[in-house]
């Protein structure tokens, strides 16, 4: 399931091409009015620790980037719908300026896939003349594109295109479609004409059905692995996405106008920003390095400072989360980002007095760059999330160890940056241990004493797109059914135990709960009040209070799932899920002869799995 890598000299797009591409599409879109709806699919059943509360306080970076890309391409009649804000939205009832949208763009993670499929099904129920062009992107489409076609076995319930790449792929697709759309019709008709003329084959990163399914029964056309935009500064202006947000409500339709820009801060209290992409580690349970084709990309410090300043001044938002895979992955690039942020000032105040931001790093790289933490604090950093996974390295070795964790956390506490460790519980880890730190609770207590402000604990789960995905299934530890009911996709979130060799999987679920309870509890709350941390007192007691409340809500769901596994029966899978469609390259489609009939129908079709 791990994505392949392009040749080393063909990974990136030419410098400046993303900007030039948007300019070309913008020129083609002149005079055209093409309304579009962008939906972030969200399943409310995933609202448990560690995501509770934060999930509704953010407008995700991915859909905002898509909205900004469309707008910068000249397609300005867009609306961004976040299902965590507007859960009852139905595409079939959507209208923008009194018109039915010509495009429906859905972004979905695997855990939200059921909601994405419901959106597709609703759109496909519309009359064919009104049905929008349906594009699906995000992790679900990247790693399992076949799941958005013929949903539930119904050929008529399908997305038109699965986009297996970033915003650049969408812009390339728009350039092709706009060439057809400018002569009339709708975007869906433009897609059908482009597919018929085989004009989509050069756009890398697309999956779609052949125009004539009989040419390759049971197959989807896969145009190949995307090229990446190396310089993240080439992304479109960030504020354009905020102007397209749908006002939070519980109706199925869209409001006549988007959320007023001066009210965005009431709902989006934290803004995710892309800072870096990529990680040098290659953990068997993580798909991130392969998706980034073993590269590491960043935005410049000046560009990030501009974005933070724009958002702070125009929206009144001061909290940011850097969606990094490993911020301190490259020391020099970290310096190049932190230095301009620490020097930026407006209204006679440094950026750190206007905004606060946090991001992610491995414990090993953060400790190796311990001398940069003062600079990070001066740049406005207030929190750092660490993929510690397992302090003993029994799960994966990334240079983590207890002594360096203690030194790092104590230094962060001293300068005023919140250490936020993230743990992964696995079968070889006991709940408690004697004489060492192998036990889950032992590590939680150790990190708390070392200075941790928050705690995330997830179970080891088969992650689609990772190199260990098939192995996890083939080992026979993945739970397929509980009590006769198939495990849902929303439960593959790391919080529900769905992969364990334990003969009593319900006990593993309860161990997760015990680990959280060892961190978020009244004793730690009182300890934070009686022996306050010098610079992190408010963050410490505040997160403890919120964590205890979230734990109470989470405990109910944890115990319900544990109870179902205890009651059973539990059936495990012995093989990884197989694609419901075969992926073939455009070159492997049987060609037509001059009369338009299929030629070489009996020729074998080479199968290419992603």
C-alpha positions in Angstrom: 0.0 0.0 0.0 3.0 2.3 0.3 3.1 4.8 -2.5 6.0 4.5 -5.0 8.5 7.2 -5.6 9.2 9.1 -8.8 12.7 9.1 -10.3 14.9 11.3 -8.2 15.4 13.9 -10.9 11.6 14.0 -11.6 10.1 14.5 -8.2 9.4 18.2 -8.3 7.6 20.6 -10.6 9.7 23.4 -12.1 10.2 26.3 -9.8 7.4 28.9 -10.2 5.2 26.5 -12.2 2.4 26.5 -9.6 2.0 30.3 -9.8 2.3 30.3 -13.6 -0.3 27.5 -13.8 -2.8 29.4 -11.7 -2.3 32.5 -13.8 -3.0 30.5 -17.0 -6.2 29.1 -15.5 -7.3 32.5 -14.3 -7.0 33.9 -17.8 -9.0 31.0 -19.2 -11.7 31.5 -16.5 -12.3 35.2 -17.4 -16.0 35.9 -17.9 -17.1 32.4 -16.6 -19.2 32.0 -13.5 -18.6 28.5 -12.1 -20.0 28.0 -8.6 -18.4 25.2 -6.5 -18.8 23.7 -3.1 -15.8 22.3 -1.1 -16.7 20.0 1.7 -14.5 18.7 4.6 -16.2 15.4 5.5 -16.4 14.8 9.2 -17.7 12.0 11.3 -18.8 13.2 14.7 -18.2 9.7 16.2 -14.5 10.4 16.1 -14.9 13.2 18.7 -12.9 11.6 21.6 -9.5 12.2 23.1 -7.1 13.5 21.9 -9.2 15.4 19.3 -12.1 16.5 21.4 -12.7 20.3 21.3 -9.8 21.1 19.0 -11.6 19.5 16.0 -14.3 22.2 16.1 -11.9 25.1 16.8 -10.0 24.8 13.5 -10.7 25.4 9.8 -8.5 22.6 8.3 -5.6 23.8 6.1 -6.3 21.4 3.2 -9.8 22.6 2.3 -8.7 26.2 2.8 -5.9 25.6 0.4 -8.3 24.1 -2.2 -10.6 27.1 -1.8 -7.7 29.5 -2.2 -6.4 27.6 -5.3 -9.9 27.8 -6.9 -10.2 31.5 -6.1 -6.7 32.3 -7.4 -7.5 30.4 -10.6 -10.4 32.8 -11.2 -13.2 30.6 -9.8 -14.4 32.9 -7.1 -18.0 31.6 -6.5 -17.0 29.0 -3.9 -18.2 27.9 -0.5 -16.2 25.8 2.0 -18.4 23.6 4.1 -16.9 22.1 7.3 -19.1 19.2 8.4 -18.0 19.6 12.0 -19.7 23.1 11.8 -22.5 22.2 9.4 -23.3 18.5 10.0 -26.6 18.3 8.1 -25.4 19.8 4.8 -26.7 18.0 1.7 -25.1 18.7 -1.7 -28.4 18.1 -3.5 -29.9 21.1 -1.8 -27.0 23.5 -2.3 -27.2 26.6 -4.3 -24.7 29.5 -4.6 -26.2 32.7 -5.9 -29.4 30.8 -6.9 -27.4 28.4 -9.0 -26.6 24.7 -8.6 -22.9 24.2 -8.1 -21.0 22.8 -11.1 -18.3 21.2 -8.9 -18.5 19.3 -5.6 -15.0 18.8 -4.1 -14.8 16.5 -1.1 -11.8 16.1 1.2 -11.8 13.1 3.5 -9.6 11.2 5.9 -10.1 7.4 6.2 -11.9 7.9 9.5 -14.4 10.2 7.9 -14.9 8.1 4.8 -18.5 7.1 5.6 -19.6 10.7 5.6 -17.8 11.3 2.3 -19.6 8.4 0.7 -22.9 9.8 2.0 -22.1 13.1 0.3 -21.4 11.4 -2.9 -24.6 9.4 -2.7 -26.6 12.5 -2.1 -25.1 14.3 -5.0 -25.6 11.3 -7.3 -29.3 11.3 -6.5 -29.7 14.6 -8.3 -31.0 14.8 -11.8 -28.2 14.1 -14.3 -28.6 17.5 -15.8 -27.9 19.2 -12.4 -25.4 16.8 -11.0 -22.0 18.5 -10.3 -18.6 17.2 -11.2 -17.6 15.2 -8.1 -13.9 15.3 -7.1 -12.7 13.5 -4.0 -9.3 14.2 -2.4 -7.5 13.8 0.9 -6.0 10.7 2.4 -9.0 8.5 1.6 -8.7 9.2 -2.1 -4.8 9.1 -2.1 -4.5 5.6 -0.6 -7.8 3.9 -1.4 -9.2 5.7 -4.5 -11.3 2.7 -5.6 -13.6 3.1 -2.6 -15.2 6.3 -4.0 -16.4 4.5 -7.1 -19.5 2.3 -7.3 -20.2 2.9 -3.7 -22.2 0.1 -2.2 -22.0 -1.8 -5.5 -24.1 0.8 -7.3 -22.4 1.9 -10.5 -24.4 5.1 -10.5 -23.1 6.2 -7.1 -19.6 7.2 -7.9 -17.2 10.1 -7.8 -16.0 11.3 -11.2 -12.4 11.7 -10.2 -10.2 10.7 -7.2 -7.4 13.3 -6.8 -4.3 11.5 -5.4 -2.2 14.6 -4.9 -1.9 18.1 -3.7 -3.4 21.4 -4.9 -1.1 21.5 -7.9 -2.8 18.4 -9.3 -6.2 20.1 -9.0 -4.9 23.2 -10.8 -3.5 21.0 -13.6 -6.9 19.3 -13.9 -8.7 22.7 -14.0 -6.4 23.9 -16.8 -7.5 20.9 -18.9 -11.2 21.2 -18.0 -11.4 25.0 -18.5 -10.2 24.5 -22.1 -13.4 22.5 -22.7 -15.6 24.5 -20.4 -15.0 27.8 -22.1 -16.9 26.7 -25.1 -20.1 26.1 -23.1 -21.7 23.4 -21.0 -20.9 22.5 -17.4 -17.7 21.3 -15.7 -19.1 17.8 -15.6 -19.6 17.9 -19.4 -16.2 19.3 -19.8 -14.8 16.3 -17.9 -16.7 13.8 -20.0 -15.3 15.5 -23.2 -11.8 15.6 -21.8 -11.9 12.0 -20.8 -13.3 11.0 -24.3 -10.4 12.9 -25.9 -7.9 11.3 -23.5 -6.9 14.8 -22.4 -6.6 13.8 -18.7 -3.8 11.3 -19.2 -1.0 13.8 -18.7 -2.3 15.1 -15.4 -0.4 13.0 -12.9 -2.3 12.1 -9.7 -5.8 11.3 -11.0 -7.9 8.1 -10.9 -11.1 7.9 -12.9 -13.3 5.3 -14.8 -12.7 4.8 -18.5 -15.3 6.5 -20.7 -16.4 3.1 -22.0 -16.2 0.6 -19.1 -16.3 -2.3 -21.5 -12.8 -1.4 -22.7 -11.4 -2.5 -19.3 -14.0 -4.1 -17.1 -13.4 -3.6 -13.4 -10.5 -1.2 -14.0 -9.8 2.4 -13.1 -7.4 4.6 -15.0 -4.5 5.8 -12.8 -2.4 8.5 -14.4 0.5 8.0 -12.1 2.3 9.5 -9.1 2.1 13.3 -8.7 5.0 15.7 -8.9 5.5 17.8 -5.8 5.7 21.6 -5.4 9.1 22.0 -3.7 8.7 25.6 -2.5 5.6 25.9 -0.3 5.8 29.7 -0.8 4.2 29.1 -4.2 0.9 28.3 -2.6 -1.9 30.9 -3.2 -2.7 33.7 -0.8 -3.9 32.2 2.5 -6.7 34.8 3.2 -8.7 33.8 0.2 -9.8 30.6 1.8 -11.2 32.3 4.8 -13.5 34.4 2.7 -15.4 31.3 1.5 -16.3 29.6 4.8 -19.9 28.6 5.3 -21.5 30.0 8.5 -22.0 27.2 11.1 -25.6 26.0 11.3 -27.7 22.9 11.3 -29.6 23.3 8.1 -29.2 21.1 5.0 -28.9 24.1 2.6 -26.3 26.9 2.2 -26.7 30.4 3.5 -27.0 33.1 1.0 -23.6 34.5 2.0 -20.5 33.0 3.4 -19.3 33.6 7.0 -18.5 37.3 7.5 -14.8 37.8 7.7 -15.0 39.7 10.9 -16.8 36.7 12.6 -14.4 34.0 11.5 -12.4 34.2 14.8 -15.5 33.2 16.8 -15.4 29.7 15.3 -11.9 29.2 13.9 -9.9 30.0 17.1 -6.8 28.1 15.9 -5.5 28.3 12.4 -3.5 25.3 11.0 -0.6 26.5 8.8 1.5 24.3 6.5 5.1 24.9 7.7 7.0 21.8 6.6 6.3 18.5 4.8 8.3 15.3 5.2 10.3 13.3 7.8 13.6 11.5 7.6 12.5 8.6 9.7 10.7 5.6 8.0 8.5 4.1 10.7 6.7 1.0 9.5 3.3 2.3 10.7 3.6 5.8 9.1 2.7 6.7 5.4 4.1 10.3 5.6 7.6 9.7 4.2 6.4 7.8 1.2 3.7 10.3 0.3 6.4 13.0 0.3 8.6 10.8 -1.8 11.4 10.9 0.9 11.7 14.7 0.5 11.5 17.5 3.0 9.8 20.8 2.0 9.3 24.1 3.9 7.8 27.5 3.7 10.2 30.3 4.2 10.2 32.1 7.5 9.3 35.4 5.9 6.3 33.9 4.1 5.1 32.3 7.4 5.5 35.6 9.2 3.5 37.3 6.4 0.7 34.8 6.8 0.6 35.1 10.6 0.5 38.8 10.4 -2.2 38.9 7.8 -4.4 36.5 9.7 -3.8 38.3 13.0 -4.5 41.8 11.6 -7.5 40.8 9.4 -9.2 38.0 11.4 -8.1 38.8 14.9 -6.8 35.2 15.4 -3.6 34.7 17.4 -3.2 30.9 17.8 -1.6 28.8 15.1 -0.7 25.2 14.7 2.0 24.3 12.2 1.0 21.1 10.3 4.6 19.8 10.2 5.6 16.2 10.0 8.9 16.9 11.8 9.8 20.6 12.2 13.4 20.0 13.4 14.0 17.4 10.7 16.6 19.8 9.1 18.5 22.1 11.4 19.4 24.8 8.9 15.8 25.0 7.6 14.5 25.3 11.1 16.9 28.2 11.7 15.8 29.8 8.4 12.2 29.7 9.5 12.6 30.7 13.2 14.9 33.6 12.6 12.5 35.8 10.5 9.6 34.9 12.8 11.6 36.1 15.8 12.5 39.3 14.0 9.1 40.2 12.6 7.3 43.1 14.4 4.3 45.4 13.8 2.7 48.1 15.9 5.9 48.3 17.9 5.6 44.7 19.1 7.4 41.5 18.2 5.4 38.7 16.5 5.7 36.7 19.7 3.5 39.3 21.4 0.8 39.1 18.8 0.6 35.4 18.1 1.3 32.0 19.6 2.0 28.8 17.7 2.9 25.2 18.1 4.0 22.4 15.9 5.3 18.8 15.8 8.7 17.2 16.0 10.4 14.0 17.0 11.9 13.9 20.4 15.2 13.0 19.0 15.5 15.9 16.6 14.1 18.4 19.2 16.7 17.3 21.7 19.5 17.4 19.1 18.5 21.1 18.5 18.1 22.0 22.1 20.1 25.1 21.6 17.5 26.4 19.2 14.6 26.3 21.7 15.3 29.9 22.9 15.1 31.1 19.3 11.9 29.1 18.9 10.4 30.7 22.0 11.3 34.2 20.7 9.6 33.4 17.4 6.3 32.8 19.3 6.4 29.0 19.8 4.4 28.0 22.8 3.9 24.3 22.4 5.7 21.3 20.8 4.1 17.9 20.1 6.5 15.0 20.1 6.1 11.6 18.5 7.7 9.8 21.4 5.7 6.6 20.6 7.5 4.4 23.2 10.3 5.7 25.4 12.1 2.4 25.5 12.2 2.1 21.7 10.5 -1.4 21.7 8.0 -0.3 19.1 10.2 1.8 16.9 13.7 3.3 17.4 13.8 7.0 16.6 16.6 8.0 19.0 14.2 8.5 21.9 15.3 7.7 25.4 14.2 8.7 29.0 17.2 10.9 29.8 17.0 13.1 26.7 13.2 13.4 27.1 13.7 14.6 30.7 16.4 17.1 29.7 14.3 18.4 26.8 11.0 18.7 28.7 12.7 20.5 31.6 14.4 23.0 29.2 11.0 23.6 27.5 9.3 24.1 30.8 12.0 26.6 31.8 11.7 28.8 28.7 7.8 28.5 28.5 7.2 26.0 25.7 4.6 23.3 26.5 6.0 19.7 25.9 3.1 17.6 24.4 4.1 14.0 24.0 2.2 11.5 21.8 2.5 7.8 22.7 1.6 4.6 20.8 0.6 1.6 22.9 1.4 -1.8 21.5 1.0 -5.5 22.4 4.6 -5.8 23.8 4.0 -3.0 26.3 2.6 -3.9 29.7 0.3 -1.6 31.6 2.7 -1.6 34.6 6.3 -2.7 35.0 8.8 -3.0 37.9 12.3 -1.7 37.8 12.1 -0.2 34.3 10.0 2.1 32.1 8.5 -0.4 29.7 5.0 -0.1 31.2 2.5 2.3 29.7 1.6 4.0 33.1 5.3 4.1 34.1 6.1 6.1 31.0 3.0 8.4 31.4 4.0 9.1 35.0 7.6 9.6 34.1 6.7 12.1 31.3 4.4 14.0 33.6 7.1 14.4 36.2 9.5 15.4 33.5 7.2 18.3 32.5 4.6 17.1 30.0 1.6 19.4 29.8 -0.7 17.1 27.7 -0.7 13.5 26.7 -1.9 11.6 23.6 -2.1 7.8 23.7 -3.3 5.7 20.7 -3.1 2.0 20.0 -1.1 0.6 17.1 -3.4 0.5 14.2 -2.9 -0.6 10.5 -2.3 2.7 8.7 -3.3 2.7 5.1 -0.4 3.8 2.9 2.3 2.5 5.4 4.8 -0.2 4.6 3.6 -2.3 7.5 -0.1 -2.2 6.5 -0.3 -5.7 4.8 2.0 -7.3 7.4 -0.3 -6.2 10.2 -3.3 -7.9 8.6 -1.4 -11.0 7.6 -0.2 -11.5 11.2 -3.8 -12.1 12.2 -4.1 -9.3 14.8 -6.5 -7.0 12.9 -10.1 -7.3 14.2 -12.6 -7.6 11.4 -15.9 -8.1 13.2 -17.1 -7.7 16.8 -20.4 -9.3 17.7 -21.1 -10.0 14.1 -20.7 -6.3 13.1 -17.9 -5.2 10.8 -15.5 -2.7 12.2 -16.3 0.8 10.8 -13.8 3.1 9.2 -14.3 5.8 11.9 -13.0 3.2 14.4 -9.7 2.9 12.7 -8.5 6.1 14.5 -6.0 4.7 16.9 -8.4 5.3 19.8 -10.5 2.2 19.2 -8.4 -1.0 19.6 -8.8 -2.8 16.3 -5.4 -4.5 16.0 -4.0 -6.7 18.8 -2.8 -10.2 19.4 -4.2 -10.2 22.9 -6.8 -13.0 23.4 -8.7 -10.4 25.4 -8.7 -7.2 23.2 -11.1 -5.4 25.6 -8.3 -5.3 28.2 -6.1 -3.4 25.7 -8.8 -0.8 25.3 -9.0 -0.4 29.0 -5.3 0.0 29.2 -5.6 3.0 27.0 -8.2 4.4 29.3 -5.9 3.7 32.3 -3.1 5.5 30.6 -5.1 8.7 30.1 -6.4 8.5 33.6 -2.9 8.3 34.9 -2.2 11.7 33.3 -5.5 13.6 33.5 -6.7 13.3 37.1 -7.5 15.5 40.2 -4.2 14.7 41.8 -2.2 16.1 38.9 -4.5 19.1 38.7 -4.0 19.9 42.5 -0.3 19.3 42.1 -0.2 21.8 39.3 -2.0 24.3 41.6 0.1 23.7 44.7 3.5 23.4 42.9 2.9 25.6 39.9 5.3 25.5 37.0 7.0 28.9 36.6 6.0 29.8 33.1 3.4 27.2 32.3 1.1 27.4 35.3 -2.1 28.4 33.3 -1.4 26.0 30.5 -0.8 23.1 32.9 -3.9 23.5 35.1 -6.1 24.6 32.1 -5.2 21.5 30.1 -5.6 19.3 33.1 -9.1 20.7 33.7 -10.1 20.3 30.0 -8.5 16.9 29.8 -10.4 15.5 32.8 -13.7 16.7 31.2 -12.7 15.2 27.9 -11.7 12.0 29.6 -15.1 11.6 31.2 -16.7 11.8 27.7 -14.1 9.5 26.2 -14.3 6.9 28.9 -18.0 6.2 28.0 -17.1 5.4 24.4 -14.0 3.4 25.4 -15.9 1.3 27.8 -18.8 0.7 25.3 -16.3 -0.6 22.8 -14.4 -2.6 25.4 -17.8 -4.1 26.5 -18.6 -5.1 22.9 -15.3 -6.9 22.5 -15.7 -8.6 25.9 -19.2 -9.9 24.9 -17.9 -10.9 21.4 -17.4 -12.8 19.4 -14.3 -11.2 18.0 -13.3 -12.3 14.5 -9.9 -11.4 13.1 -8.7 -10.9 9.5 -5.9 -12.9 8.0 -5.4 -11.0 4.8 -5.3 -7.3 3.9 -8.2 -5.7 2.1 -8.0 -6.0 -1.6 -8.9 -3.2 -4.0 -12.4 -3.5 -5.4 -11.0 -2.1 -8.8 -7.8 -2.7 -10.7 -5.6 0.3 -11.4 -4.1 0.5 -14.8 -2.2 3.2 -16.6 -3.6 5.0 -19.6 -1.2 3.2 -21.8 -2.7 -0.1 -20.8 -6.2 0.7 -21.9 -7.1 -1.2 -25.1 -7.0 1.2 -28.0 -9.8 2.0 -30.4 -9.4 1.5 -34.1 -10.2 4.1 -36.7 -13.9 3.2 -36.7 -14.1 3.8 -32.9 -14.5 0.1 -32.1 -12.3 -1.5 -29.4 -9.1 -3.0 -30.7 -7.1 -5.7 -29.1 -9.9 -6.5 -26.7 -8.3 -9.8 -25.8 -5.0 -8.2 -24.9 -4.0 -8.8 -21.3 -4.4 -5.9 -18.9 -1.4 -5.2 -16.7 -2.4 -4.5 -13.2 -0.7 -1.7 -11.3 -1.5 -1.3 -7.6 -0.8 1.9 -5.8 
